[in-house]
Amino acid sequence: MKIMVQELGFFEAVRERRSVRIFDSIELFDHEVVKKCLEAAILSPNSSNLQLYNFIRIPETSLLKDSLSKLCMGQKAATTARELVVVVTRRDLWKSRAEANYGYIKRTYEGKNDKKLRQALSYYGNLIPKLFSRYPGWSLLKKIIAWWVGIYRPMVREVGETEVRISVHKSAALASMTFMLGMKAAGYDTCPMEGFDSNRVKKLLDLPQSSEIAMIIGCGKGIPEGIYGERFRLPYQELVFTK
């Protein structure tokens, strides 16, 4: 049965989105909306179009729901959620994702031999492997190379292992924000959580050790008690500068 919800415009959704920590357990919840919003989320901008993340859906009917909620430190945003979405970063999938981009570009522009095509293929076939490969001492060496090249011309400095990891998390966060705004626009609420036992969550979901959990998002229809006070944000003048 299709559940009717009132859809909001973009700015209205941004204004009304809150981290809701208690969800309605009685009202019908349309899990298809979660799917629709995740389809929108994967259209989000991401570093090098590698999309090094996965979304794992745990609906209220899943046998894992209660266990996962407990691993979220028993937060009401998890225990009352109608669905939990686990956002997982997958730096380890860079090879297959780079190959997918390389193959797409080659198929799309087959027969052409212009400079832009060669640059794009070189980017995924040469530069990405250099950035993401892991060898003893390679992270430090990349930083030294970036520093040396940067003496003579503008150069990307964020090439070490820590910076690559941060970049992967940024892409996952961009997609997560798209998802949460989509849920609000569709009439539902969310709560992104960082309070969880990451080791136990990875074991519960049978995730590889190399993966990391960016956040776990509780989804549902919020109730008034689930909003803990008025929204507080610093004023525009303290956060935005023009030079």
Residue, then its C-alpha position, 0 to 999 in steps of 0.5 A: m500500500k502506498i503511503m501518502v506523505q507531503e513532499l517539501g521543496f528544497f529550502e523548506a526541507v533544509r529548514e525543517r530537517r532536524s536530528v530527530r531522536i524518537f520516531d513514531s512506532i505506530e504510524l505506517f512507514d513507507h520503506e520504498v521512500v528510503k530506497k528512493c532517497l538512496e537512489a538520489a544519494i548515489l547521485s551526489p558528488n564524490s571524489s573522482n567518481l569512485q563512490l567508495y561507500n556502501f549503504i546497508r539497510i536494516p529495516e524494522t523487520s530485520l533480525l539484526k535490527d535489535s542487535l544493531s540498535k543495542l550496538c548504537m548504545g541503545q539510543k532511542a534514535a536507533t531503538t525507535a527507528r523504522e529503518l537503520v541505514v549504515v553508511v560504510t566507507r570502502r576505500d578497499l574497493w578503489k581498484s574495481r571502482a577505478e576500473a569501472n570508470y576507466g571502462y565506461i570512459k573507454r566505451t563511451y568515447e571509443g574511436k576517439n583519440d583526443k587529448k581529453l580522452r587520453q587524460a581521463l584514461s590516464y587519470y583512472g589507469n595511472l594517477i588513481p592507482k598511485l594515490f590509492s596503492r598501499y606499500p610500506g613508506w609509500s604514504l610518506l613518499k607521496k607527501i615528499i613528492a607533493w612537497w617537491v613538486g609544490i615548490y615549483r608549481p601549484m600541487v595537491r598536498e593531500v596525498g598521504e594515507t590519512e588524507v585519502r581516508i578523509s576524502v573517502h569519508k567526505s564522499a560518504a558524508l555528501a551522499s548521506m546528507t543528500f539522503m537525509l534531505g531527501m527523506k525530509a523532503a518526502g515527509y520523514d525524519t532522520c538522525p545521523m549517529e556516531g555513537f556506536d561500537s564500530n568493531r561489533v557493528k562490523k562483525l554483526l554485518d560481516l563487513p571487512q576489517s578494512s571498511e569503516i562506518a561513517m555513520i548510522i542513520g535512524c529513519g522514521k516519522g519523528i514525534p515532537e518529543g524527539i526534538y530536543g529543544e530549539r535549533f541553535r546555529l552560529p550566525y551567518q556573519e561568523l561562518v561566511f566570509t567574502k574576500 
